[in-house]
Amino acid sequence: MKAPQDCHDMTELRAAIDALDAGIVAQLKARAGYIDRAVELKQGIGLPARIDERVEEVVASVRAEAAAQALDPDLVEDLWRRLIDWSIAREERILGAARP
């Protein structure tokens, strides 16, 4: 894939963005596979879908990674919290919602 500065017109730039987007979608699909495996493992040991400590650990990790890559940590946190909520909802369809 070309670096942004190597794109000389909007056609090249858009093609690079489209390719990058396809890769992001593929990574999200791969992540969903790991979420599905987490459901299987959690069922076997009686864990709930939402584990707040893990949620905060993941958020802290992606914020740090964003900062290290000079990307807005607030943006990344917002995106990941949505991704985590989606992942937990996916798990809860099988495991059921946690009960207080």
Backbone bond lengths (Angstrom), bond angles and torsions (degrees), N, CA, C in turn:
res aa  C-N    CA-C-N  psi(-1)  N-CA   C-N-CA  omega(-1)  CA-C   N-CA-C  phi
1 M - - - 1.442 - - 1.526 107.97 -
2 K 1.301 114.99 142.12 1.455 120.49 179.39 1.520 110.55 -73.15
3 A 1.306 114.83 147.59 1.458 120.26 171.31 1.529 107.99 -72.62
4 P 1.326 118.16 151.80 1.464 119.76 -178.57 1.531 113.47 -51.17
5 Q 1.316 116.73 -42.40 1.465 119.73 -177.62 1.529 112.70 -69.51
6 D 1.337 116.89 -14.01 1.461 120.65 178.38 1.526 113.09 -92.15
7 C 1.310 117.14 -1.51 1.468 121.60 175.05 1.522 107.53 -86.38
8 H 1.319 115.72 120.95 1.461 120.12 -172.48 1.521 114.02 -99.84
9 D 1.314 117.07 -6.59 1.462 119.52 175.93 1.524 108.78 -153.47
10 M 1.318 116.33 171.81 1.467 121.06 -176.65 1.517 112.32 -65.66
11 T 1.319 118.53 -30.42 1.462 120.70 178.29 1.522 110.47 -63.29
12 E 1.328 116.85 -47.28 1.460 120.61 177.46 1.524 111.34 -64.09
13 L 1.314 116.21 -43.10 1.458 120.51 -178.99 1.525 111.12 -62.83
14 R 1.329 116.14 -45.49 1.472 119.52 179.55 1.519 111.91 -65.05
15 A 1.312 117.32 -37.80 1.472 120.45 177.98 1.530 110.13 -63.45
16 A 1.322 117.27 -40.02 1.463 120.68 178.95 1.525 110.72 -66.84
17 I 1.324 116.74 -41.89 1.472 120.28 177.78 1.517 110.13 -64.02
18 D 1.314 117.45 -43.31 1.470 120.63 178.83 1.526 111.39 -60.91
19 A 1.322 117.42 -40.91 1.467 121.01 178.44 1.529 110.28 -66.16
20 L 1.307 116.03 -41.13 1.460 120.12 177.63 1.525 110.67 -63.21
21 D 1.329 116.98 -43.48 1.466 120.97 177.97 1.524 111.62 -60.18
22 A 1.327 117.12 -41.35 1.470 120.38 178.11 1.522 110.40 -61.78
23 G 1.318 117.00 -38.66 1.463 120.63 177.14 1.516 112.16 -66.40
24 I 1.316 117.08 -39.06 1.464 120.60 177.58 1.521 110.29 -63.28
25 V 1.335 116.86 -43.22 1.465 120.60 177.71 1.527 110.21 -61.32
26 A 1.317 117.63 -42.01 1.472 120.79 178.21 1.527 110.48 -62.24
27 Q 1.312 118.10 -39.34 1.463 121.26 177.99 1.525 111.44 -67.26
28 L 1.328 116.98 -38.07 1.469 120.02 175.99 1.521 110.88 -64.30
29 K 1.328 116.81 -38.93 1.468 121.00 176.84 1.524 109.83 -63.06
30 A 1.322 117.45 -43.01 1.458 120.86 178.16 1.527 110.28 -63.37
31 R 1.318 117.55 -41.36 1.465 121.16 178.45 1.525 110.49 -61.63
32 A 1.329 117.15 -40.38 1.460 120.75 178.23 1.529 110.98 -60.81
33 G 1.319 117.10 -34.59 1.462 120.27 176.02 1.522 111.61 -62.52
34 Y 1.311 116.30 -38.85 1.465 119.91 177.04 1.525 111.34 -69.35
35 I 1.319 116.84 -34.85 1.465 120.49 176.18 1.527 109.35 -63.68
36 D 1.317 116.56 -43.10 1.470 119.82 178.40 1.528 111.37 -61.93
37 R 1.321 116.43 -38.30 1.470 119.33 177.39 1.525 110.19 -68.63
38 A 1.325 117.75 -36.12 1.468 121.10 176.89 1.524 110.19 -59.44
39 V 1.328 117.13 -38.94 1.466 120.51 177.47 1.524 109.89 -58.26
40 E 1.320 116.29 -47.69 1.472 120.01 -179.35 1.527 110.95 -60.03
41 L 1.319 116.65 -45.29 1.460 120.36 -178.93 1.528 111.55 -68.16
42 K 1.323 116.48 -41.62 1.469 120.20 179.84 1.523 111.00 -64.01
43 Q 1.332 117.15 -38.30 1.469 119.70 177.23 1.519 110.65 -58.30
44 G 1.305 116.39 -41.04 1.457 121.05 -176.38 1.515 114.09 -69.22
45 I 1.330 116.72 -24.13 1.465 118.77 -177.65 1.528 112.81 -119.88
46 G 1.329 116.15 7.69 1.457 120.42 172.73 1.518 115.89 74.63
47 L 1.325 117.97 26.59 1.458 120.10 177.37 1.519 110.87 -86.01
48 P 1.332 117.39 148.78 1.463 120.67 176.56 1.530 110.45 -79.10
49 A 1.318 115.06 167.77 1.465 119.93 177.06 1.531 110.34 -64.81
50 R 1.308 117.27 -47.63 1.474 120.98 -177.78 1.520 109.69 -96.18
51 I 1.310 114.29 124.17 1.458 121.97 173.03 1.529 105.13 -125.10
52 D 1.330 115.83 100.34 1.462 121.18 -170.92 1.523 113.39 -54.76
53 E 1.318 117.56 -39.03 1.465 119.81 179.91 1.526 110.82 -61.64
54 R 1.322 116.52 -40.10 1.464 120.77 179.26 1.527 110.78 -67.81
55 V 1.336 116.37 -40.32 1.463 119.89 177.86 1.526 109.69 -56.22
56 E 1.325 116.54 -49.38 1.460 120.27 -177.51 1.524 111.99 -67.76
57 E 1.323 116.89 -32.47 1.469 121.08 175.94 1.528 110.55 -63.86
58 V 1.328 116.52 -44.72 1.465 121.17 179.35 1.522 110.26 -64.27
59 V 1.329 116.95 -44.81 1.468 120.65 -179.58 1.527 110.25 -62.09
60 A 1.317 117.82 -45.06 1.466 120.40 179.22 1.533 110.86 -61.34
61 S 1.312 115.94 -39.63 1.464 120.52 -179.66 1.525 111.82 -64.97
62 V 1.332 117.71 -45.57 1.469 119.14 -178.39 1.524 111.17 -72.43
63 R 1.326 117.44 -31.14 1.468 119.45 174.49 1.527 110.17 -63.06
64 A 1.320 116.47 -44.37 1.465 120.15 178.99 1.528 110.99 -63.65
65 E 1.317 116.36 -41.86 1.467 120.28 179.08 1.527 110.43 -64.37
66 A 1.326 117.12 -41.29 1.462 120.64 177.70 1.526 110.31 -60.68
67 A 1.317 116.85 -47.28 1.465 120.76 179.91 1.528 110.64 -60.66
68 A 1.327 116.67 -41.98 1.464 120.86 -179.97 1.528 111.68 -63.47
69 Q 1.338 116.13 -27.51 1.463 120.49 -179.51 1.527 112.29 -100.68
70 A 1.336 116.74 13.13 1.470 122.50 178.34 1.538 111.77 59.09
71 L 1.320 115.19 40.62 1.458 122.08 175.45 1.526 107.34 -115.92
72 D 1.300 117.39 146.28 1.461 122.62 -176.20 1.532 111.27 -59.48
73 P 1.347 118.10 111.53 1.462 120.55 -179.55 1.529 113.36 -61.55
74 D 1.337 117.73 -32.09 1.466 120.16 178.92 1.525 111.24 -65.45
75 L 1.322 116.25 -41.24 1.463 120.74 176.69 1.519 110.41 -61.45
76 V 1.326 116.16 -47.76 1.462 120.76 -178.35 1.529 110.16 -63.26
77 E 1.324 117.26 -42.37 1.463 119.41 178.06 1.521 111.11 -60.12
78 D 1.330 116.66 -44.94 1.465 119.79 179.12 1.527 111.32 -59.44
79 L 1.323 116.85 -46.47 1.469 120.43 178.93 1.526 111.13 -62.26
80 W 1.327 116.91 -44.20 1.465 119.84 -177.31 1.516 112.42 -69.53
81 R 1.318 117.73 -36.64 1.468 118.33 177.41 1.524 109.93 -62.86
82 R 1.315 117.89 -37.41 1.473 120.24 175.43 1.522 110.56 -65.95
83 L 1.332 116.57 -42.34 1.462 121.17 178.69 1.526 110.73 -63.86
84 I 1.315 116.50 -42.72 1.466 120.84 178.80 1.520 110.25 -64.32
85 D 1.322 117.85 -44.95 1.471 120.43 178.13 1.522 110.97 -59.14
86 W 1.334 117.07 -41.98 1.462 121.10 177.86 1.531 110.04 -63.13
87 S 1.339 116.03 -42.32 1.465 120.95 -179.13 1.525 111.00 -64.03
88 I 1.326 116.76 -43.10 1.466 120.88 179.46 1.527 110.24 -65.05
89 A 1.321 117.14 -41.83 1.466 119.79 177.42 1.529 110.08 -61.21
90 R 1.321 117.05 -38.37 1.473 121.52 177.72 1.528 109.90 -62.24
91 E 1.334 116.37 -44.10 1.469 120.75 178.17 1.530 111.24 -66.05
92 E 1.325 116.55 -41.10 1.477 119.96 -176.27 1.516 112.85 -65.74
93 R 1.317 117.82 -24.78 1.464 119.60 176.77 1.517 110.95 -60.65
94 I 1.317 116.80 -26.99 1.458 121.41 179.75 1.524 111.57 -102.46
95 L 1.331 115.59 -46.69 1.467 120.06 -175.49 1.524 113.04 -81.22
96 G 1.308 117.59 -22.62 1.461 121.19 -172.63 1.519 109.85 87.92
97 A 1.304 115.69 156.43 1.454 121.04 179.81 1.522 109.39 -73.58
98 A 1.323 115.06 148.94 1.469 120.06 176.95 1.520 109.44 -65.49
99 R 1.283 115.27 145.10 1.458 120.66 178.77 1.523 109.09 -110.87
100 P 1.350 116.73 137.22 1.471 118.92 -178.84 1.512 112.22 -65.32
